[in-house]
């Protein structure tokens, strides 16, 4: 995503000799995002995305790469990782763990209509169902433990009213925890810019590097908070209903999930307020770094704490 670690054409051309994908034709840094260094790579045989991992421990990376390969085998439009001549997905470039994946076609839609929200809901349910047969396990890296630790790091930088909001929400989430919900592999970052549209069809689902095992409902909440939110932070009822109904048609919500929905929307909002606040107040140096406004999800959290349409209406 953002370019923290530069890569020269000469170094990449030499690195590509271990792959059977042709010679380097073009290298271009990608300036969107906040976690890894990403580049578009064009060779004489195809188009790819190169990712250098800046913070994820190398030992955790096989979970993501094999997950992407697993989902691609199940027919989902995800970027399949490219194996080198030794049949390994993961290499090392510029001193960082690195991977090549197939570059998918399409463009993001930042103002989706309800019909596209419905397609995303159905696709997300399909991803969850396909993930049930994935044999590796790794907890959500931005789950409850991370949220608690990150809250302690960013709290000193917040004004008093935001400290109060944070303390109240952490207490609410602690009290809401304990209900067992269906778990499985979740994308955990299915924002509008992580879906590529090819006409009216989904041409690509990208950026799986926050994936992990957690409540499936958390993934739905993350997705709804982005895809179905109006500029002021409120939920758009039509888009929300389209997404939830389409998901429910493929994987029906349980009674426990219906009950947990308001708290889960708040947990999803808290997660992105905290991550953006950490990026803003505790930045990492980079060549091209995008830091997103933490106040957007602070305000969404405040709104979700006031009122949330019930999930019980989904599928009616």
C-alpha positions in Angstrom: 0.0 0.0 0.0 2.0 3.1 1.1 5.6 2.8 0.0 7.7 2.7 3.2 10.6 0.7 1.6 11.7 1.7 -1.9 12.5 -0.9 -4.5 14.8 -0.2 -7.5 14.1 -1.6 -10.9 17.5 -3.2 -10.9 16.9 -5.0 -7.6 13.5 -6.2 -8.7 14.7 -7.4 -12.1 17.3 -9.5 -10.3 14.8 -10.8 -7.8 12.3 -11.8 -10.6 14.9 -14.3 -12.0 13.6 -16.8 -9.4 10.1 -16.7 -11.0 8.8 -18.0 -14.3 6.8 -14.8 -15.2 9.1 -13.1 -17.7 11.3 -10.0 -17.4 10.5 -6.7 -15.7 8.9 -4.2 -18.0 7.5 -1.6 -15.5 7.6 -0.9 -11.7 5.2 1.6 -10.1 4.7 2.4 -6.4 1.2 2.5 -5.0 0.5 5.4 -2.7 -2.8 4.3 -1.2 -3.0 2.5 2.2 -1.1 2.6 5.4 0.5 -0.8 6.3 2.7 -2.4 3.6 4.8 -1.3 0.7 2.9 -2.2 -2.6 3.9 -1.8 -6.2 2.4 -2.6 -9.6 4.7 -4.8 -11.5 4.4 -5.5 -15.2 6.6 -8.2 -16.8 6.8 -9.5 -20.4 4.3 -12.2 -19.4 1.7 -10.5 -17.1 0.7 -7.9 -14.5 1.2 -8.4 -10.8 1.2 -6.7 -7.4 4.4 -6.8 -5.3 4.0 -6.4 -1.5 6.8 -5.9 1.0 5.6 -6.5 4.5 6.6 -3.8 7.0 5.2 -4.9 10.3 3.7 -8.4 10.0 6.0 -11.0 11.5 7.3 -13.4 8.8 6.0 -16.4 10.7 2.4 -15.1 10.3 2.5 -14.5 6.6 1.9 -18.1 5.4 -1.6 -17.9 6.9 -2.5 -15.0 4.6 -0.9 -16.3 1.5 -2.3 -19.8 1.8 -5.7 -18.3 2.6 -5.7 -16.4 -0.6 -4.7 -19.5 -2.6 -7.4 -21.4 -0.8 -10.1 -18.9 -1.6 -9.0 -18.6 -5.2 -9.3 -22.4 -5.6 -12.9 -22.0 -4.4 -13.7 -19.6 -7.2 -13.6 -16.3 -5.3 -12.0 -13.4 -7.1 -9.0 -12.9 -4.8 -5.3 -12.3 -5.9 -3.7 -15.7 -6.0 -0.1 -15.6 -4.8 2.6 -16.5 -7.3 5.1 -19.3 -6.4 8.7 -19.1 -7.3 10.8 -21.8 -9.0 11.2 -23.5 -5.6 7.4 -23.5 -5.2 7.5 -20.9 -2.4 5.1 -18.0 -2.1 7.2 -15.9 0.3 10.6 -14.4 -0.6 12.8 -11.6 0.6 13.4 -8.3 -1.2 15.1 -5.1 0.1 15.5 -6.8 3.4 11.7 -7.4 3.8 9.4 -10.4 3.4 7.9 -10.1 -0.1 5.2 -11.7 -2.2 3.9 -11.4 -5.8 0.2 -11.9 -6.4 -1.8 -11.7 -9.6 -3.1 -8.3 -10.4 -6.9 -8.3 -10.7 -9.0 -6.1 -13.0 -11.5 -3.5 -12.1 -12.0 -0.2 -10.3 -13.2 0.7 -6.8 -16.6 2.3 -6.4 -16.7 4.8 -3.5 -20.4 5.7 -4.0 -22.0 2.2 -4.3 -25.7 1.7 -5.2 -27.7 -0.8 -3.2 -27.4 -3.4 -5.9 -23.6 -3.4 -5.5 -23.9 -3.5 -1.7 -26.1 -6.6 -2.2 -23.3 -8.2 -4.4 -20.8 -7.5 -1.7 -23.0 -9.0 1.0 -23.4 -12.2 -1.0 -19.7 -12.4 -1.8 -18.8 -11.9 1.9 -21.1 -14.8 2.9 -19.5 -16.9 0.2 -16.0 -16.0 1.5 -17.0 -17.0 5.0 -18.5 -20.3 3.9 -15.4 -21.1 1.8 -13.2 -20.2 4.7 -14.7 -22.9 6.9 -12.6 -25.5 5.2 -9.4 -23.6 5.5 -7.1 -25.6 7.8 -4.8 -23.0 9.2 -5.8 -20.8 12.2 -4.6 -17.4 13.2 -6.5 -15.0 15.5 -7.7 -11.7 14.2 -4.6 -9.5 14.6 -6.8 -6.4 15.4 -9.2 -8.3 17.8 -10.2 -7.5 21.3 -6.6 -7.8 22.8 -5.2 -5.5 20.2 -8.0 -2.9 20.7 -7.3 -2.9 24.5 -3.5 -2.5 24.0 -3.8 0.2 21.3 -6.4 2.2 23.4 -3.8 2.5 26.1 -1.2 3.7 23.6 -3.3 6.4 22.0 -5.3 7.6 25.1 -2.7 10.1 26.3 -3.0 11.9 22.9 -6.7 12.3 23.0 -8.7 15.3 24.4 -10.7 14.7 27.6 -14.0 14.1 25.8 -12.5 11.5 23.5 -10.8 9.8 26.4 -14.3 9.6 28.0 -15.7 8.1 24.8 -12.9 5.6 24.6 -13.2 4.5 28.2 -16.9 4.2 28.0 -16.7 2.1 24.8 -14.1 -0.2 26.2 -16.2 -0.8 29.3 -19.3 -1.5 27.1 -17.4 -4.0 24.9 -16.0 -5.8 28.0 -19.6 -6.1 29.3 -20.9 -7.3 25.9 -18.2 -10.0 25.5 -19.0 -13.6 26.3 -21.8 -14.5 23.9 -20.6 -17.3 21.6 -21.0 -16.3 18.0 -20.2 -18.3 14.8 -16.5 -18.0 14.0 -14.3 -18.5 11.0 -11.9 -16.7 8.7 -12.7 -13.1 8.2 -11.3 -10.5 5.8 -11.6 -7.8 8.5 -10.9 -4.9 6.2 -13.5 -5.1 3.4 -13.7 -1.4 2.6 -14.9 0.0 -0.7 -11.4 0.4 -2.0 -10.7 -3.3 -1.4 -13.3 -4.3 -3.9 -12.6 -4.0 -7.7 -15.6 -3.8 -10.0 -15.6 -5.3 -13.5 -18.8 -3.9 -14.9 -21.5 -4.9 -12.4 -19.5 -8.0 -11.2 -16.9 -8.1 -8.5 -13.6 -8.5 -10.4 -11.4 -8.6 -7.3 -11.3 -8.7 -3.5 -7.9 -7.5 -2.3 -5.8 -6.7 0.8 -6.2 -9.8 3.0 -3.4 -8.9 5.4 -5.7 -8.1 8.3 -7.5 -11.5 8.0 -7.8 -13.9 10.9 -10.2 -16.0 12.8 -12.9 -14.1 14.6 -16.7 -13.7 14.8 -18.1 -13.7 11.3 -20.4 -11.0 12.4 -17.5 -8.7 13.1 -16.6 -8.9 9.4 -20.2 -8.0 8.4 -20.1 -5.0 10.8 -16.8 -3.7 9.4 -18.2 -4.0 5.9 -21.6 -2.3 6.7 -19.8 0.6 8.5 -18.0 1.5 5.3 -20.3 0.4 2.5 -23.5 1.6 4.0 -22.6 4.8 5.8 -23.7 8.3 4.7 -21.3 11.3 4.7 -22.6 12.3 8.1 -21.8 8.9 9.6 -25.4 7.6 9.8 -26.3 4.2 8.2 -28.1 4.3 4.9 -31.1 2.1 5.4 -31.5 0.9 1.8 -27.9 0.0 1.3 -27.7 -1.6 4.8 -30.8 -3.8 4.1 -29.5 -4.8 0.6 -26.2 -5.9 2.0 -27.6 -7.8 5.0 -30.4 -9.5 3.1 -28.0 -10.7 0.5 -25.6 -12.1 3.1 -28.4 -13.6 5.1 -29.7 -15.5 2.0 -26.3 -17.3 1.7 -25.5 -17.7 5.4 -28.5 -17.0 7.7 -27.8 -15.0 10.8 -28.2 -16.8 14.1 -30.3 -15.6 17.0 -27.1 -14.8 18.9 -25.8 -12.7 16.0 -29.0 -10.8 15.8 -28.7 -9.9 19.5 -25.0 -9.0 19.2 -25.4 -6.8 16.1 -25.5 -3.3 17.8 -22.4 -4.1 19.9 -20.6 -5.5 17.0 -21.1 -2.4 14.8 -19.7 -0.4 17.7 -16.7 -2.8 18.0 -16.0 -2.4 14.3 -16.1 1.3 14.6 -13.8 1.3 17.6 -11.3 -0.9 15.8 -10.8 1.7 13.0 -10.9 4.7 15.2 -8.1 3.2 17.2 -6.0 2.1 14.2 -6.3 5.5 12.5 -5.6 7.3 15.8 -2.4 5.2 16.2 -1.3 5.9 12.7 -1.9 9.6 13.3 -0.4 10.0 16.7 2.3 7.3 16.4 3.3 7.5 12.7 5.9 5.4 10.9 8.3 7.0 8.4 7.8 6.2 4.8 8.4 7.5 1.3 4.7 7.7 0.4 2.5 7.4 3.4 -1.3 7.9 3.6 -2.7 8.6 7.1 -6.5 8.5 7.2 -8.6 10.8 9.4 -9.3 9.1 12.8 -12.2 11.5 13.4 -14.4 9.8 10.8 -14.6 6.6 12.9 -14.7 8.4 16.2 -17.9 10.1 14.9 -19.3 6.8 13.5 -18.7 5.2 16.9 -20.7 7.9 18.6 -23.6 7.5 16.2 -23.6 3.7 16.5 -23.7 4.0 20.3 -26.9 6.0 20.0 -28.9 3.8 17.7 -28.6 0.9 15.3 -31.3 -0.7 13.2 -31.9 -4.3 14.4 -30.4 -7.2 12.5 -33.6 -9.2 13.2 -35.2 -7.6 10.2 -32.6 -9.1 7.8 -34.1 -11.7 5.4 -37.7 -10.8 6.3 
